[in-house]
Amino acid sequence: MNTTNAPTSTKSSTLRKAGLFYLVFVMFSYTTGGPFGQEDMVTTSGPGITLLYILILPLFWSIPVSLVSAELTTAMPVEGGFYRWTRAAFGDFWGFLAGWWNWTASFPLGSVYAVLFADYLKYAFPHMTWWEHYLISFTLIVLLTWINVRGIRMVGQVATALEILVFLPVITMVVIGLRNWHYNPFTPWVVPHQATFKVFGVGLALGLWLYSGYEQLSTLAEEVDDPQRHYPRALALVVPMSIAAYFLPTIVGLGSAGHWNEWHTGFFSDAARIIGGRWLGAGMTLAAAVCNVALLNSTILATTRMPFAMAEDGYLPRALTRRHPRFGTPWLAIVVSAAIYSLLSWQSLTQLISIYVWLRSSTTVLTVLSGWKLRRTRPDLKRTFVVPGAKWGLLYAVTAPLVMACVALLGSDRFGLVGGAIALALGPVVYVALRFQRRPEVARN
């Protein structure tokens, strides 16, 4: 079995690649999108702990993961990214699990973004029926699927426009809020009389979710112009952008709007209204809705290359490798994934985020472990970027995410603990079921 050289795909000459500018916006919209989604951490853990998590967690999660991803992208810039890195490092079984866990994790995630977009529109249309809600979610998925079929450059252009719409009210709130500072944003440090598990465990899990995904765009390496050069640079820009996008609106909102004990999902709209009036509040609500569009747009882009790469390797039906004759994109893999999002968008699936964290954390751990293994077994691979600090730097980049993932998973609630374990266990079951149906030429490798 040959797993040292992951297979690469033959690209259509019609595929239009993305440069650094669009890659940065696609990566930011996938990993962050905007400050929305962290409000519950304030009332669960406390203002002080929330702000501390936002600043500290990247040192143990997104930064080391980004360093390993940058090194491996320069060494193996192939479609499928971390899936094929894991396969080259640990063999077919673990490579399959990395790809399968990642693809299935995108199902609840993609549907949740579509549902949340429709939820925000309820503020303007409070009498929306269930079928109108679903129709909005479905239409959004169809529109973004069409954009993704047209290729990464189109996705990048849309991501850029969407993020500008998100930035405008957020930056406005920060600027006005800095001039109207009334409260100590770090008080109280923790929620009084709150269980220790909720203060630290739940907040940590949410923080890891917010800072996840920095290895995911490696799946698009062959669709990026000069990925060995541009991918590390994009990571170097996006990580501090993400920290700023989370930290600045939160500290300003707590310092200017106050009411820390009323923070909940969507409270940034209330904070903006308190700080700048009704129009700024409406602008922030619009930004939150647009943020979900940006997140779904980039999620379709990043995760749909996974079934394409796995189909190339014989794990999934060969039909998923079909490319669009004009745009060169894996259109069938995109459409199949989007169809699953649509089927799951009948109702809110936010509880499944806890299962998503299990699946995503597991693929992240496999990614950093692959960096360590390939450094040992494939020192001949040309790496234009290397994790700094020699063996100690690599030890940090591997150990920190591994420890954080274990702490977060052990601190899951009962639903996440049971559901996450079941979701992970399904991977080996599917592998055994599919291994005998693989194409003969692949099975002999």
Secondary structure as UniProt FT lines:
FT   TURN            13..14
FT   HELIX           20..31
FT   TURN            36..37
FT   HELIX           39..44
FT   HELIX           47..60
FT   HELIX           62..75
FT   TURN            80..81
FT   HELIX           82..90
FT   HELIX           92..121
FT   TURN            122..124
FT   TURN            126..127
FT   HELIX           130..149
FT   HELIX           152..178
FT   TURN            185..186
FT   TURN            192..193
FT   HELIX           197..202
FT   HELIX           203..210
FT   TURN            214..215
FT   HELIX           216..219
FT   HELIX           221..223
FT   HELIX           227..256
FT   HELIX           260..262
FT   TURN            265..266
FT   HELIX           267..276
FT   HELIX           278..303
FT   HELIX           305..312
FT   TURN            313..314
FT   HELIX           318..321
FT   TURN            325..327
FT   HELIX           331..344
FT   TURN            345..346
FT   HELIX           350..352
FT   HELIX           353..377
FT   TURN            379..380
FT   HELIX           390..410
FT   HELIX           414..435
FT   TURN            436..437
FT   HELIX           440..443
//
